[in-house]
Amino acid sequence: MKTSEKKERTVIHLQIGEVHEYFGSIANIFEFHSTEELGITYGSLRNYSLSPNNPYINSRCTIRKGVLHQKAGGRGIKKENK
């Protein structure tokens, strides 16, 4: 991988009331919150087709999917001697 390439990472944003939390996957949300808290099951949320343009919204929470923007870096990669 070249140092100028960026990895694209997904982030799941959960909002319950005024509380905002960020997760690396849909499954990770359910390690911290129950189906009753969220008002949706893991399977239903997976089938929902969550996307940046299609957030899940109900009376208990809002769940959005986005992209985490990162700086391209070359830390830890040795440069070739020419």
Steps between C-alpha positions, in 0.01 A plus 500: 500500500633841409529765770268731307211251506234542767300226666128557505350410835135477589366661816155445647359799688236428765297781652275430797351828619793740540758219532720429195708182471716367219560136407701308242214270400131434547581190707710711736197714591323193637792422733421821688124545445203265510230452241255659744716814534533541124155388391641276224665159486847434362358300207249768409764773509731290280217457248410871511765601243652764726698751292613865519183600314270258686525533881282290729270717711240395756357649821793368709811566291658607175769284339711637216777345293791711382861498391785585732737732316867440572821665406715291268807402688819310457583449864687178558571441131866493401596699195701335227857626453568607142 
